[in-house]
Amino acid sequence: MDFSLLRQDFKARLAGPELLVAPGVFDLISVRLAASMGFGCLYMTGFGTVASYLGEPDAGLATYTDMVNRVGAFCAASRTPILCDGDTGYGGLLNVAHTVRGYERAGAAGIQLEDQEFPKKCGHTPGRRVIACDDMVRKIQVAAQARQDPNLQIIARTDARTSLGLDEALRRAEAYLKAGADVLFIESPESEEELRTIGRSFDAPLLCNVVEGGRTPQLAPADLKALGFAMAIYPAAGFLAMAKALEQVYGELKAGKGTLGVGEQLYSFQDMCELMGFAEVWDFDRRHAAE
């Protein structure tokens, strides 16, 4: 697969007239399903990926090795560009350079780096603390220099809004843009007016994080575009939907009802076989069957 072409496509879509909507993907079933639906980009969510891969909270427990493994697996399974969560870069400046190069080799169309202290906390949750602005500026500079493909997008996220206020978040975003970030991501604005302020403050692609039940009000994609955003990620929608569906189906089983009452809510077994590539397996078997 030519990941350079996917990166070019991602970059072009960020500059396009439509809001780029990216569903969160967290395991290989979600990747295959989302990639089959014609989205312009997918988003590898840290929360969902850590939960599905390690069964742990997204609280700095996943290592670079854990996450680059998932980047490689997800990107190999998708012909749609994937923006991948790179947390804090997994250490100091040397780690950031290593992380960017590793994510790029693994196929990421973009890497998201944030200015939280290590161990980081998941966005929209309490207790997030940020490093000094100058320290993050150096991380962004290193990240921009480390990439081999100039089309790999560097997404700079600041979590300063929650602890230090919107003005500080805006100041940091401007500094990160000057340091070489391609896309700005101000996490957890708390009102539509704050979203509007962010949208009119920068002449650069802006990302909005839409978390159902989170700190930021949910607006329609068209409204986000009108406010000045280029991209909206929906990191939690997929795994929240999955957990709710599993809870219902498992509840029916626990109640002794089997699955007779939930058949219409289940993905077709035949469609799942198709999604996961069994048609190619069966075709291979037919072509190589012993005579």
Sequence and secondary structure as in RCSB ss.txt:
>XXXX:A:sequence
MDFSLLRQDFKARLAGPELLVAPGVFDLISVRLAASMGFGCLYMTGFGTVASYLGEPDAGLATYTDMVNRVGAFC
AASRTPILCDGDTGYGGLLNVAHTVRGYERAGAAGIQLEDQEFPKKCGHTPGRRVIACDDMVRKIQVAAQARQDP
NLQIIARTDARTSLGLDEALRRAEAYLKAGADVLFIESPESEEELRTIGRSFDAPLLCNVVEGGRTPQLAPADLK
ALGFAMAIYPAAGFLAMAKALEQVYGELKAGKGTLGVGEQLYSFQDMCELMGFAEVWDFDRRHAAE
>XXXX:A:secstr
  HHHHHHHHHHHHTSSS EEEEEE SHHHHHHHHTTT S EEE HHHHHHHHHSS SSS S HHHHHHHHHHHH
HT SS EEEE TT SSSHHHHHHHHHHHHHHT SEEEEE B SS   TTSS   B  HHHHHHHHHHHHHH SST
TSEEEEEE HHHHH HHHHHHHHHHHHHHT SEEEE    SHHHHHHHHHH SS EEEE  TTSSS    HHHHH
HHT SEEEETTHHHHHHHHHHHHHHHHHHTT TTTTSGGGS  HHHHHHHTTHHHHHHHHHHT   
